Structure formats: structure tokens, C-alpha cells
């Protein structure tokens, strides 16, 4: 039964996402298919997978994760959600560093490893994507004020 509930929720998310993605418009044409093709494709695949999950043979021996594990999963979800909200305001480097630290702690990293990994990933991925691959990433309001 839990497979059908999850499938129904995922189907709802995919339909809502496709509905939202239909309105994506680029201010200028930079690729032939536009900005809505990728989200619609991914969400359509999610919808197909959700239908397959709902129509598949139900397993009667579903075992849920213990409550401490579910709490950690919920906390990780909140961390990623906060990251998404702070991404533009704080910029890629700072937001990524602040997200990596608690995630590293969840995976038993020491504080030293978590901070070093957060700073290293934030700076390293910014250099890789923004400078080398020419993917525009936000620098954040704080860095914009420092740079002038």
C-alpha cells in the first residue's frame, strides 16, 4: 500500500511541476528548445515512474526506516530547502559551504573536516563552474558589495 501512496504523491508532484514548467520563458533565445524542455522531460519521467510504481505488484512486507533515520532524512531535506532559499542571497560559495557543513556532520565528519569540505567545495565548484565551464553562478549580495 505504501508504494501506491508514494506513487500517487510523486504523480501529483510531476503533474504540478509540468504545469509550472510550461510557463518557463527565456528573456532571450539561447538554445533551440528553451528552458522548459529539461524540467518537463524529467518530470514526465517521474510521472511515468510513479504510474509504474502504482500499477506494480504491491509488497506486503514493507519495512519503514526507524524514527531516528526518518528524522535525519527530514533534517537533510530542510537543509537543502534552506540552501535553495539562500542560494541567491548568500551566493554559491557561502551557501554551499553552509550546506555542506551539516551534511558532512550527518555523515560522521568531524567539525574540522566539515568546515574544510564546505569551504573547499564552495570555492572549488565555483571556480570549476563559473570560471572554467562558464556557468553563471550567483556571487551573493555580500560579495557584490565587497567588489563594488
N, CA, C and O atoms as a GROMACS GRO file, in nm:
protein
  592
    1UNK      N    1   0.081  -0.120   0.000
    1UNK     CA    2   0.000   0.000   0.000
    1UNK      C    3   0.085   0.126   0.000
    1UNK      O    4   0.048   0.227  -0.060
    2UNK      N    5   0.201   0.121   0.069
    2UNK     CA    6   0.286   0.239   0.076
    2UNK      C    7   0.343   0.276  -0.062
    2UNK      O    8   0.368   0.393  -0.089
    3UNK      N    9   0.363   0.174  -0.148
    3UNK     CA   10   0.411   0.203  -0.283
    3UNK      C   11   0.308   0.285  -0.361
    3UNK      O   12   0.344   0.376  -0.436
    4UNK      N   13   0.182   0.252  -0.343
    4UNK     CA   14   0.076   0.325  -0.415
    4UNK      C   15   0.060   0.467  -0.362
    4UNK      O   16   0.034   0.560  -0.438
    5UNK      N   17   0.076   0.484  -0.232
    5UNK     CA   18   0.069   0.618  -0.174
    5UNK      C   19   0.184   0.704  -0.225
    5UNK      O   20   0.164   0.817  -0.267
    6UNK      N   21   0.306   0.648  -0.222
    6UNK     CA   22   0.421   0.722  -0.273
    6UNK      C   23   0.406   0.750  -0.422
    6UNK      O   24   0.436   0.860  -0.467
    7UNK      N   25   0.358   0.652  -0.498
    7UNK     CA   26   0.336   0.673  -0.641
    7UNK      C   27   0.236   0.783  -0.668
    7UNK      O   28   0.255   0.865  -0.758
    8UNK      N   29   0.128   0.787  -0.589
    8UNK     CA   30   0.028   0.893  -0.605
    8UNK      C   31   0.086   1.031  -0.574
    8UNK      O   32   0.058   1.128  -0.645
    9UNK      N   33   0.165   1.039  -0.467
    9UNK     CA   34   0.229   1.168  -0.433
    9UNK      C   35   0.326   1.212  -0.543
    9UNK      O   36   0.328   1.329  -0.581
   10UNK      N   37   0.405   1.118  -0.593
   10UNK     CA   38   0.500   1.153  -0.699
   10UNK      C   39   0.429   1.192  -0.828
   10UNK      O   40   0.475   1.281  -0.899
   11UNK      N   41   0.318   1.126  -0.858
   11UNK     CA   42   0.241   1.162  -0.977
   11UNK      C   43   0.186   1.304  -0.963
   11UNK      O   44   0.189   1.382  -1.058
   12UNK      N   45   0.135   1.337  -0.845
   12UNK     CA   46   0.086   1.472  -0.819
   12UNK      C   47   0.198   1.576  -0.835
   12UNK      O   48   0.178   1.680  -0.896
   13UNK      N   49   0.317   1.546  -0.780
   13UNK     CA   50   0.431   1.637  -0.791
   13UNK      C   51   0.471   1.654  -0.937
   13UNK      O   52   0.500   1.766  -0.981
   14UNK      N   53   0.472   1.545  -1.014
   14UNK     CA   54   0.512   1.556  -1.154
   14UNK      C   55   0.411   1.637  -1.235
   14UNK      O   56   0.450   1.717  -1.320
   15UNK      N   57   0.283   1.618  -1.211
   15UNK     CA   58   0.180   1.694  -1.284
   15UNK      C   59   0.188   1.842  -1.247
   15UNK      O   60   0.182   1.928  -1.334
   16UNK      N   61   0.202   1.870  -1.118
   16UNK     CA   62   0.214   2.011  -1.074
   16UNK      C   63   0.340   2.074  -1.131
   16UNK      O   64   0.337   2.190  -1.174
   17UNK      N   65   0.450   2.000  -1.132
   17UNK     CA   66   0.576   2.053  -1.186
   17UNK      C   67   0.567   2.080  -1.336
   17UNK      O   68   0.617   2.182  -1.383
   18UNK      N   69   0.505   1.990  -1.410
   18UNK     CA   70   0.488   2.011  -1.554
   18UNK      C   71   0.400   2.133  -1.579
   18UNK      O   72   0.428   2.212  -1.669
   19UNK      N   73   0.296   2.148  -1.499
   19UNK     CA   74   0.206   2.265  -1.512
   19UNK      C   75   0.285   2.395  -1.491
   19UNK      O   76   0.266   2.491  -1.565
   20UNK      N   77   0.373   2.396  -1.390
   20UNK     CA   78   0.454   2.515  -1.362
   20UNK      C   79   0.559   2.536  -1.471
   20UNK      O   80   0.581   2.649  -1.514
   21UNK      N   81   0.623   2.429  -1.514
   21UNK     CA   82   0.731   2.439  -1.612
   21UNK      C   83   0.683   2.486  -1.749
   21UNK      O   84   0.763   2.537  -1.828
   22UNK      N   85   0.555   2.469  -1.779
   22UNK     CA   86   0.502   2.515  -1.907
   22UNK      C   87   0.519   2.665  -1.925
   22UNK      O   88   0.528   2.714  -2.038
   23UNK      N   89   0.524   2.738  -1.814
   23UNK     CA   90   0.531   2.884  -1.824
   23UNK      C   91   0.674   2.937  -1.826
   23UNK      O   92   0.694   3.058  -1.831
   24UNK      N   93   0.774   2.850  -1.822
   24UNK     CA   94   0.913   2.897  -1.824
   24UNK      C   95   0.944   2.963  -1.958
   24UNK      O   96   0.924   2.903  -2.064
   25UNK      N   97   0.993   3.084  -1.952
   25UNK     CA   98   1.030   3.159  -2.073
   25UNK      C   99   1.169   3.219  -2.053
   25UNK      O  100   1.202   3.266  -1.944
   26UNK      N  101   1.249   3.216  -2.155
   26UNK     CA  102   1.380   3.279  -2.150
   26UNK      C  103   1.368   3.422  -2.203
   26UNK      O  104   1.295   3.445  -2.300
   27UNK      N  105   1.438   3.518  -2.141
   27UNK     CA  106   1.431   3.656  -2.190
   27UNK      C  107   1.493   3.670  -2.329
   27UNK      O  108   1.461   3.764  -2.402
   28UNK      N  109   1.580   3.578  -2.364
   28UNK     CA  110   1.639   3.577  -2.498
   28UNK      C  111   1.662   3.431  -2.536
   28UNK      O  112   1.675   3.345  -2.449
   29UNK      N  113   1.666   3.405  -2.663
   29UNK     CA  114   1.679   3.268  -2.709
   29UNK      C  115   1.826   3.228  -2.709
   29UNK      O  116   1.906   3.282  -2.784
   30UNK      N  117   1.860   3.134  -2.624
   30UNK     CA  118   1.998   3.089  -2.616
   30UNK      C  119   2.015   2.942  -2.652
   30UNK      O  120   2.127   2.894  -2.664
   31UNK      N  121   1.907   2.871  -2.668
   31UNK     CA  122   1.912   2.733  -2.713
   31UNK      C  123   1.784   2.700  -2.788
   31UNK      O  124   1.682   2.765  -2.764
   32UNK      N  125   1.786   2.602  -2.876
   32UNK     CA  126   1.670   2.577  -2.962
   32UNK      C  127   1.545   2.531  -2.888
   32UNK      O  128   1.434   2.565  -2.931
   33UNK      N  129   1.557   2.457  -2.779
   33UNK     CA  130   1.438   2.405  -2.714
   33UNK      C  131   1.388   2.494  -2.600
   33UNK      O  132   1.275   2.476  -2.555
   34UNK      N  133   1.467   2.586  -2.553
   34UNK     CA  134   1.424   2.676  -2.447
   34UNK      C  135   1.442   2.616  -2.309
   34UNK      O  136   1.487   2.501  -2.296
   35UNK      N  137   1.408   2.692  -2.205
   35UNK     CA  138   1.436   2.648  -2.068
   35UNK      C  139   1.335   2.548  -2.013
   35UNK      O  140   1.359   2.492  -1.906
   36UNK      N  141   1.225   2.524  -2.080
   36UNK     CA  142   1.123   2.436  -2.023
   36UNK      C  143   1.141   2.290  -2.061
   36UNK      O  144   1.079   2.204  -1.999
   37UNK      N  145   1.222   2.259  -2.160
   37UNK     CA  146   1.234   2.121  -2.209
   37UNK      C  147   1.289   2.026  -2.102
   37UNK      O  148   1.234   1.918  -2.082
   38UNK      N  149   1.396   2.064  -2.035
   38UNK     CA  150   1.459   1.974  -1.938
   38UNK      C  151   1.368   1.945  -1.819
   38UNK      O  152   1.349   1.828  -1.785
   39UNK      N  153   1.309   2.047  -1.754
   39UNK     CA  154   1.220   2.014  -1.642
   39UNK      C  155   1.099   1.931  -1.683
   39UNK      O  156   1.058   1.841  -1.610
   40UNK      N  157   1.042   1.960  -1.799
   40UNK     CA  158   0.926   1.882  -1.843
   40UNK      C  159   0.965   1.737  -1.870
   40UNK      O  160   0.891   1.645  -1.835
   41UNK      N  161   1.082   1.716  -1.930
   41UNK     CA  162   1.129   1.580  -1.957
   41UNK      C  163   1.151   1.503  -1.826
   41UNK      O  164   1.107   1.389  -1.813
   42UNK      N  165   1.219   1.564  -1.732
   42UNK     CA  166   1.247   1.498  -1.604
   42UNK      C  167   1.117   1.469  -1.529
   42UNK      O  168   1.100   1.360  -1.474
   43UNK      N  169   1.027   1.565  -1.526
   43UNK     CA  170   0.901   1.547  -1.455
   43UNK      C  171   0.810   1.444  -1.525
   43UNK      O  172   0.735   1.373  -1.458
   44UNK      N  173   0.817   1.436  -1.658
   44UNK     CA  174   0.740   1.333  -1.729
   44UNK      C  175   0.794   1.195  -1.694
   44UNK      O  176   0.716   1.101  -1.674
   45UNK      N  177   0.926   1.180  -1.687
   45UNK     CA  178   0.984   1.052  -1.646
   45UNK      C  179   0.945   1.018  -1.503
   45UNK      O  180   0.920   0.901  -1.471
   46UNK      N  181   0.940   1.118  -1.416
   46UNK     CA  182   0.894   1.096  -1.279
   46UNK      C  183   0.749   1.048  -1.278
   46UNK      O  184   0.714   0.955  -1.204
   47UNK      N  185   0.664   1.109  -1.361
   47UNK     CA  186   0.524   1.068  -1.369
   47UNK      C  187   0.508   0.926  -1.420
   47UNK      O  188   0.427   0.850  -1.367
   48UNK      N  189   0.586   0.889  -1.521
   48UNK     CA  190   0.580   0.752  -1.574
   48UNK      C  191   0.626   0.653  -1.467
   48UNK      O  192   0.565   0.547  -1.450
   49UNK      N  193   0.731   0.687  -1.395
   49UNK     CA  194   0.779   0.600  -1.288
   49UNK      C  195   0.677   0.589  -1.176
   49UNK      O  196   0.661   0.482  -1.116
   50UNK      N  197   0.608   0.699  -1.146
   50UNK     CA  198   0.505   0.697  -1.042
   50UNK      C  199   0.390   0.606  -1.082
   50UNK      O  200   0.339   0.530  -0.999
   51UNK      N  201   0.349   0.613  -1.208
   51UNK     CA  202   0.241   0.525  -1.255
   51UNK      C  203   0.285   0.379  -1.248
   51UNK      O  204   0.207   0.293  -1.206
   52UNK      N  205   0.409   0.351  -1.289
   52UNK     CA  206   0.460   0.214  -1.281
   52UNK      C  207   0.464   0.166  -1.136
   52UNK      O  208   0.435   0.050  -1.108
   53UNK      N  209   0.498   0.255  -1.044
   53UNK     CA  210   0.501   0.219  -0.903
   53UNK      C  211   0.361   0.189  -0.850
   53UNK      O  212   0.342   0.097  -0.770
   54UNK      N  213   0.264   0.266  -0.896
   54UNK     CA  214   0.126   0.245  -0.850
   54UNK      C  215   0.064   0.119  -0.911
   54UNK      O  216  -0.016   0.052  -0.845
   55UNK      N  217   0.101   0.085  -1.034
   55UNK     CA  218   0.043  -0.030  -1.101
   55UNK      C  219   0.117  -0.160  -1.074
   55UNK      O  220   0.067  -0.268  -1.105
   56UNK      N  221   0.236  -0.151  -1.018
   56UNK     CA  222   0.317  -0.270  -0.993
   56UNK      C  223   0.260  -0.355  -0.881
   56UNK      O  224   0.167  -0.315  -0.811
   57UNK      N  225   0.317  -0.471  -0.867
   57UNK     CA  226   0.273  -0.564  -0.763
   57UNK      C  227   0.313  -0.507  -0.626
   57UNK      O  228   0.429  -0.472  -0.604
   58UNK      N  229   0.217  -0.498  -0.538
   58UNK     CA  230   0.241  -0.441  -0.406
   58UNK      C  231   0.316  -0.540  -0.317
   58UNK      O  232   0.287  -0.660  -0.316
   59UNK      N  233   0.409  -0.488  -0.244
   59UNK     CA  234   0.483  -0.569  -0.149
   59UNK      C  235   0.414  -0.557  -0.012
   59UNK      O  236   0.383  -0.447   0.033
   60UNK      N  237   0.391  -0.669   0.051
   60UNK     CA  238   0.320  -0.667   0.179
   60UNK      C  239   0.414  -0.664   0.298
   60UNK      O  240   0.368  -0.657   0.412
   61UNK      N  241   0.543  -0.668   0.273
   61UNK     CA  242   0.637  -0.668   0.383
   61UNK      C  243   0.722  -0.541   0.385
   61UNK      O  244   0.843  -0.546   0.404
   62UNK      N  245   0.658  -0.428   0.363
   62UNK     CA  246   0.728  -0.301   0.364
   62UNK      C  247   0.775  -0.269   0.505
   62UNK      O  248   0.697  -0.271   0.600
   63UNK      N  249   0.903  -0.239   0.517
   63UNK     CA  250   0.962  -0.204   0.646
   63UNK      C  251   1.007  -0.059   0.639
   63UNK      O  252   1.092  -0.024   0.557
   64UNK      N  253   0.951   0.023   0.725
   64UNK     CA  254   0.988   0.164   0.728
   64UNK      C  255   1.118   0.180   0.807
   64UNK      O  256   1.150   0.100   0.895
   65UNK      N  257   1.190   0.284   0.775
   65UNK     CA  258   1.312   0.314   0.848
   65UNK      C  259   1.277   0.351   0.991
   65UNK      O  260   1.168   0.402   1.017
   66UNK      N  261   1.368   0.326   1.084
   66UNK     CA  262   1.340   0.364   1.223
   66UNK      C  263   1.329   0.516   1.237
   66UNK      O  264   1.386   0.590   1.157
   67UNK      N  265   1.257   0.564   1.338
   67UNK     CA  266   1.236   0.708   1.356
   67UNK      C  267   1.362   0.794   1.355
   67UNK      O  268   1.359   0.904   1.299
   68UNK      N  269   1.474   0.751   1.415
   68UNK     CA  270   1.594   0.837   1.407
   68UNK      C  271   1.642   0.860   1.263
   68UNK      O  272   1.689   0.968   1.229
   69UNK      N  273   1.630   0.758   1.181
   69UNK     CA  274   1.671   0.771   1.040
   69UNK      C  275   1.576   0.866   0.967
   69UNK      O  276   1.620   0.950   0.889
   70UNK      N  277   1.447   0.852   0.992
   70UNK     CA  278   1.349   0.941   0.929
   70UNK      C  279   1.371   1.086   0.971
   70UNK      O  280   1.354   1.178   0.891
   71UNK      N  281   1.409   1.109   1.096
   71UNK     CA  282   1.439   1.245   1.143
   71UNK      C  283   1.560   1.302   1.071
   71UNK      O  284   1.561   1.419   1.035
   72UNK      N  285   1.661   1.219   1.049
   72UNK     CA  286   1.781   1.267   0.977
   72UNK      C  287   1.748   1.299   0.831
   72UNK      O  288   1.798   1.397   0.776
   73UNK      N  289   1.665   1.217   0.770
   73UNK     CA  290   1.623   1.243   0.632
   73UNK      C  291   1.545   1.374   0.626
   73UNK      O  292   1.567   1.454   0.536
   74UNK      N  293   1.455   1.395   0.720
   74UNK     CA  294   1.380   1.520   0.726
   74UNK      C  295   1.471   1.640   0.747
   74UNK      O  296   1.451   1.745   0.686
   75UNK      N  297   1.571   1.626   0.833
   75UNK     CA  298   1.666   1.735   0.857
   75UNK      C  299   1.747   1.765   0.731
   75UNK      O  300   1.770   1.882   0.699
   76UNK      N  301   1.790   1.661   0.660
   76UNK     CA  302   1.863   1.683   0.534
   76UNK      C  303   1.776   1.753   0.431
   76UNK      O  304   1.823   1.839   0.357
   77UNK      N  305   1.648   1.716   0.426
   77UNK     CA  306   1.555   1.783   0.336
   77UNK      C  307   1.546   1.932   0.370
   77UNK      O  308   1.549   2.016   0.281
   78UNK      N  309   1.534   1.964   0.498
   78UNK     CA  310   1.527   2.105   0.540
   78UNK      C  311   1.655   2.180   0.507
   78UNK      O  312   1.650   2.297   0.469
   79UNK      N  313   1.769   2.115   0.522
   79UNK     CA  314   1.897   2.179   0.489
   79UNK      C  315   1.901   2.215   0.342
   79UNK      O  316   1.942   2.326   0.307
   80UNK      N  317   1.861   2.124   0.256
   80UNK     CA  318   1.862   2.150   0.111
   80UNK      C  319   1.759   2.258   0.075
   80UNK      O  320   1.784   2.340  -0.013
   81UNK      N  321   1.645   2.258   0.142
   81UNK     CA  322   1.544   2.361   0.119
   81UNK      C  323   1.596   2.499   0.159
   81UNK      O  324   1.577   2.596   0.085
   82UNK      N  325   1.660   2.509   0.273
   82UNK     CA  326   1.719   2.636   0.317
   82UNK      C  327   1.828   2.679   0.220
   82UNK      O  328   1.840   2.798   0.189
   83UNK      N  329   1.907   2.583   0.171
   83UNK     CA  330   2.011   2.612   0.072
   83UNK      C  331   1.950   2.676  -0.053
   83UNK      O  332   2.003   2.773  -0.107
   84UNK      N  333   1.838   2.621  -0.098
   84UNK     CA  334   1.772   2.674  -0.218
   84UNK      C  335   1.725   2.818  -0.195
   84UNK      O  336   1.733   2.901  -0.286
   85UNK      N  337   1.675   2.848  -0.075
   85UNK     CA  338   1.626   2.983  -0.046
   85UNK      C  339   1.740   3.083  -0.029
   85UNK      O  340   1.725   3.200  -0.062
   86UNK      N  341   1.854   3.038   0.022
   86UNK     CA  342   1.966   3.130   0.048
   86UNK      C  343   2.064   3.139  -0.068
   86UNK      O  344   2.156   3.222  -0.066
   87UNK      N  345   2.047   3.056  -0.169
   87UNK     CA  346   2.141   3.046  -0.281
   87UNK      C  347   2.168   3.182  -0.347
   87UNK      O  348   2.284   3.217  -0.367
   88UNK      N  349   2.064   3.257  -0.380
   88UNK     CA  350   2.082   3.386  -0.447
   88UNK      C  351   2.132   3.494  -0.352
   88UNK      O  352   2.216   3.576  -0.389
   89UNK      N  353   2.082   3.494  -0.230
   89UNK     CA  354   2.117   3.599  -0.136
   89UNK      C  355   2.261   3.587  -0.086
   89UNK      O  356   2.334   3.686  -0.083
   90UNK      N  357   2.301   3.466  -0.048
   90UNK     CA  358   2.435   3.447   0.006
   90UNK      C  359   2.538   3.419  -0.104
   90UNK      O  360   2.658   3.438  -0.083
   91UNK      N  361   2.493   3.374  -0.218
   91UNK     CA  362   2.584   3.337  -0.325
   91UNK      C  363   2.619   3.190  -0.318
   91UNK      O  364   2.596   3.124  -0.217
   92UNK      N  365   2.676   3.141  -0.426
   92UNK     CA  366   2.706   2.999  -0.438
   92UNK      C  367   2.808   2.954  -0.334
   92UNK      O  368   2.788   2.851  -0.269
   93UNK      N  369   2.916   3.028  -0.319
   93UNK     CA  370   3.026   2.983  -0.232
   93UNK      C  371   2.979   2.971  -0.088
   93UNK      O  372   2.996   2.865  -0.027
   94UNK      N  373   2.922   3.076  -0.033
   94UNK     CA  374   2.882   3.076   0.108
   94UNK      C  375   2.765   2.980   0.133
   94UNK      O  376   2.765   2.908   0.232
   95UNK      N  377   2.665   2.981   0.045
   95UNK     CA  378   2.550   2.892   0.063
   95UNK      C  379   2.593   2.745   0.056
   95UNK      O  380   2.544   2.663   0.134
   96UNK      N  381   2.681   2.712  -0.036
   96UNK     CA  382   2.729   2.574  -0.049
   96UNK      C  383   2.810   2.534   0.073
   96UNK      O  384   2.793   2.423   0.125
   97UNK      N  385   2.896   2.622   0.120
   97UNK     CA  386   2.975   2.590   0.239
   97UNK      C  387   2.885   2.568   0.360
   97UNK      O  388   2.906   2.475   0.437
   98UNK      N  389   2.784   2.653   0.376
   98UNK     CA  390   2.692   2.639   0.489
   98UNK      C  391   2.603   2.515   0.478
   98UNK      O  392   2.557   2.463   0.579
   99UNK      N  393   2.580   2.467   0.357
   99UNK     CA  394   2.501   2.345   0.340
   99UNK      C  395   2.587   2.221   0.363
   99UNK      O  396   2.541   2.124   0.423
  100UNK      N  397   2.710   2.225   0.318
  100UNK     CA  398   2.796   2.107   0.326
  100UNK      C  399   2.832   2.075   0.472
  100UNK      O  400   2.847   1.958   0.507
  101UNK      N  401   2.846   2.176   0.556
  101UNK     CA  402   2.890   2.152   0.694
  101UNK      C  403   2.793   2.061   0.769
  101UNK      O  404   2.838   1.959   0.823
  102UNK      N  405   2.663   2.091   0.777
  102UNK     CA  406   2.575   1.997   0.849
  102UNK      C  407   2.559   1.862   0.778
  102UNK      O  408   2.541   1.760   0.844
  103UNK      N  409   2.566   1.862   0.646
  103UNK     CA  410   2.556   1.734   0.575
  103UNK      C  411   2.676   1.647   0.608
  103UNK      O  412   2.662   1.526   0.630
  104UNK      N  413   2.795   1.706   0.612
  104UNK     CA  414   2.915   1.630   0.648
  104UNK      C  415   2.906   1.579   0.791
  104UNK      O  416   2.950   1.468   0.821
  105UNK      N  417   2.849   1.659   0.880
  105UNK     CA  418   2.832   1.616   1.020
  105UNK      C  419   2.734   1.498   1.028
  105UNK      O  420   2.753   1.408   1.110
  106UNK      N  421   2.630   1.498   0.944
  106UNK     CA  422   2.536   1.385   0.942
  106UNK      C  423   2.605   1.256   0.901
  106UNK      O  424   2.566   1.147   0.944
  107UNK      N  425   2.707   1.269   0.817
  107UNK     CA  426   2.780   1.152   0.770
  107UNK      C  427   2.906   1.128   0.852
  107UNK      O  428   3.004   1.073   0.802
  108UNK      N  429   2.904   1.170   0.978
  108UNK     CA  430   3.009   1.144   1.078
  108UNK      C  431   3.141   1.214   1.051
  108UNK      O  432   3.245   1.166   1.097
  109UNK      N  433   3.141   1.322   0.980
  109UNK     CA  434   3.263   1.400   0.963
  109UNK      C  435   3.289   1.485   1.087
  109UNK      O  436   3.195   1.526   1.155
  110UNK      N  437   3.415   1.509   1.115
  110UNK     CA  438   3.448   1.596   1.228
  110UNK      C  439   3.419   1.741   1.188
  110UNK      O  440   3.397   1.771   1.071
  111UNK      N  441   3.418   1.830   1.288
  111UNK     CA  442   3.394   1.971   1.258
  111UNK      C  443   3.501   2.025   1.163
  111UNK      O  444   3.472   2.101   1.070
  112UNK      N  445   3.624   1.985   1.186
  112UNK     CA  446   3.735   2.031   1.102
  112UNK      C  447   3.716   1.984   0.957
  112UNK      O  448   3.734   2.061   0.863
  113UNK      N  449   3.679   1.857   0.940
  113UNK     CA  450   3.656   1.804   0.806
  113UNK      C  451   3.535   1.870   0.740
  113UNK      O  452   3.537   1.900   0.621
  114UNK      N  453   3.431   1.893   0.819
  114UNK     CA  454   3.309   1.953   0.764
  114UNK      C  455   3.334   2.095   0.716
  114UNK      O  456   3.291   2.132   0.606
  115UNK      N  457   3.403   2.175   0.795
  115UNK     CA  458   3.432   2.314   0.757
  115UNK      C  459   3.528   2.317   0.638
  115UNK      O  460   3.507   2.394   0.543
  116UNK      N  461   3.632   2.234   0.642
  116UNK     CA  462   3.726   2.230   0.529
  116UNK      C  463   3.657   2.183   0.401
  116UNK      O  464   3.680   2.237   0.294
  117UNK      N  465   3.573   2.082   0.414
  117UNK     CA  466   3.499   2.033   0.298
  117UNK      C  467   3.401   2.135   0.244
  117UNK      O  468   3.387   2.150   0.122
  118UNK      N  469   3.333   2.206   0.334
  118UNK     CA  470   3.238   2.309   0.291
  118UNK      C  471   3.306   2.422   0.216
  118UNK      O  472   3.261   2.463   0.109
  119UNK      N  473   3.415   2.471   0.273
  119UNK     CA  474   3.489   2.581   0.206
  119UNK      C  475   3.551   2.532   0.077
  119UNK      O  476   3.545   2.600  -0.025
  120UNK      N  477   3.610   2.412   0.081
  120UNK     CA  478   3.674   2.357  -0.039
  120UNK      C  479   3.574   2.333  -0.152
  120UNK      O  480   3.601   2.366  -0.267
  121UNK      N  481   3.459   2.275  -0.118
  121UNK     CA  482   3.358   2.252  -0.222
  121UNK      C  483   3.300   2.382  -0.274
  121UNK      O  484   3.282   2.399  -0.395
  122UNK      N  485   3.271   2.476  -0.184
  122UNK     CA  486   3.215   2.604  -0.227
  122UNK      C  487   3.307   2.676  -0.324
  122UNK      O  488   3.265   2.717  -0.432
  123UNK      N  489   3.433   2.691  -0.286
  123UNK     CA  490   3.530   2.763  -0.370
  123UNK      C  491   3.565   2.681  -0.494
  123UNK      O  492   3.568   2.734  -0.605
  124UNK      N  493   3.592   2.551  -0.473
  124UNK     CA  494   3.634   2.467  -0.586
  124UNK      C  495   3.527   2.454  -0.694
  124UNK      O  496   3.556   2.466  -0.813
  125UNK      N  497   3.402   2.430  -0.652
  125UNK     CA  498   3.296   2.418  -0.751
  125UNK      C  499   3.264   2.552  -0.817
  125UNK      O  500   3.225   2.556  -0.934
  126UNK      N  501   3.280   2.662  -0.742
  126UNK     CA  502   3.259   2.793  -0.803
  126UNK      C  503   3.362   2.818  -0.913
  126UNK      O  504   3.327   2.864  -1.022
  127UNK      N  505   3.487   2.787  -0.885
  127UNK     CA  506   3.592   2.805  -0.987
  127UNK      C  507   3.565   2.714  -1.106
  127UNK      O  508   3.576   2.757  -1.221
  128UNK      N  509   3.530   2.589  -1.079
  128UNK     CA  510   3.504   2.494  -1.188
  128UNK      C  511   3.388   2.540  -1.276
  128UNK      O  512   3.403   2.548  -1.398
  129UNK      N  513   3.274   2.570  -1.216
  129UNK     CA  514   3.156   2.603  -1.295
  129UNK      C  515   3.158   2.746  -1.348
  129UNK      O  516   3.131   2.768  -1.467
  130UNK      N  517   3.189   2.843  -1.264
  130UNK     CA  518   3.179   2.983  -1.306
  130UNK      C  519   3.294   3.024  -1.396
  130UNK      O  520   3.274   3.091  -1.497
  131UNK      N  521   3.414   2.985  -1.360
  131UNK     CA  522   3.531   3.028  -1.437
  131UNK      C  523   3.565   2.936  -1.553
  131UNK      O  524   3.587   2.982  -1.665
  132UNK      N  525   3.571   2.806  -1.528
  132UNK     CA  526   3.616   2.713  -1.631
  132UNK      C  527   3.505   2.671  -1.727
  132UNK      O  528   3.527   2.665  -1.848
  133UNK      N  529   3.385   2.642  -1.676
  133UNK     CA  530   3.275   2.596  -1.761
  133UNK      C  531   3.181   2.709  -1.804
  133UNK      O  532   3.088   2.687  -1.881
  134UNK      N  533   3.205   2.829  -1.754
  134UNK     CA  534   3.129   2.948  -1.791
  134UNK      C  535   2.979   2.935  -1.758
  134UNK      O  536   2.894   2.980  -1.835
  135UNK      N  537   2.949   2.874  -1.644
  135UNK     CA  538   2.813   2.866  -1.594
  135UNK      C  539   2.796   2.978  -1.493
  135UNK      O  540   2.866   2.982  -1.392
  136UNK      N  541   2.705   3.069  -1.518
  136UNK     CA  542   2.688   3.184  -1.430
  136UNK      C  543   2.628   3.140  -1.296
  136UNK      O  544   2.518   3.085  -1.290
  137UNK      N  545   2.702   3.165  -1.189
  137UNK     CA  546   2.657   3.134  -1.054
  137UNK      C  547   2.648   3.264  -0.975
  137UNK      O  548   2.728   3.355  -0.997
  138UNK      N  549   2.553   3.274  -0.884
  138UNK     CA  550   2.540   3.397  -0.806
  138UNK      C  551   2.655   3.414  -0.708
  138UNK      O  552   2.698   3.319  -0.643
  139UNK      N  553   2.704   3.538  -0.699
  139UNK     CA  554   2.811   3.566  -0.603
  139UNK      C  555   2.754   3.609  -0.469
  139UNK      O  556   2.825   3.605  -0.368
  140UNK      N  557   2.629   3.649  -0.466
  140UNK     CA  558   2.567   3.688  -0.342
  140UNK      C  559   2.576   3.838  -0.318
  140UNK      O  560   2.662   3.907  -0.375
  141UNK      N  561   2.488   3.887  -0.235
  141UNK     CA  562   2.483   4.031  -0.207
  141UNK      C  563   2.608   4.077  -0.132
  141UNK      O  564   2.656   4.188  -0.153
  142UNK      N  565   2.660   3.992  -0.044
  142UNK     CA  566   2.777   4.030   0.035
  142UNK      C  567   2.900   4.049  -0.052
  142UNK      O  568   2.976   4.143  -0.031
  143UNK      N  569   2.922   3.961  -0.149
  143UNK     CA  570   3.039   3.973  -0.235
  143UNK      C  571   3.023   4.087  -0.335
  143UNK      O  572   3.121   4.152  -0.372
  144UNK      N  573   2.899   4.110  -0.380
  144UNK     CA  574   2.875   4.223  -0.469
  144UNK      C  575   2.911   4.356  -0.402
  144UNK      O  576   2.964   4.445  -0.467
  145UNK      N  577   2.881   4.369  -0.272
  145UNK     CA  578   2.915   4.491  -0.200
  145UNK      C  579   3.065   4.503  -0.180
  145UNK      O  580   3.119   4.614  -0.184
  146UNK      N  581   3.133   4.390  -0.156
  146UNK     CA  582   3.279   4.394  -0.138
  146UNK      C  583   3.351   4.431  -0.269
  146UNK      O  584   3.447   4.508  -0.268
  147UNK      N  585   3.302   4.377  -0.379
  147UNK     CA  586   3.368   4.400  -0.508
  147UNK      C  587   3.328   4.536  -0.568
  147UNK      O  588   3.392   4.584  -0.662
  148UNK      N  589   3.226   4.595  -0.515
  148UNK     CA  590   3.198   4.730  -0.559
  148UNK      C  591   3.077   4.750  -0.637
  148UNK      O  592   3.047   4.862  -0.678
   0.00000   0.00000   0.00000
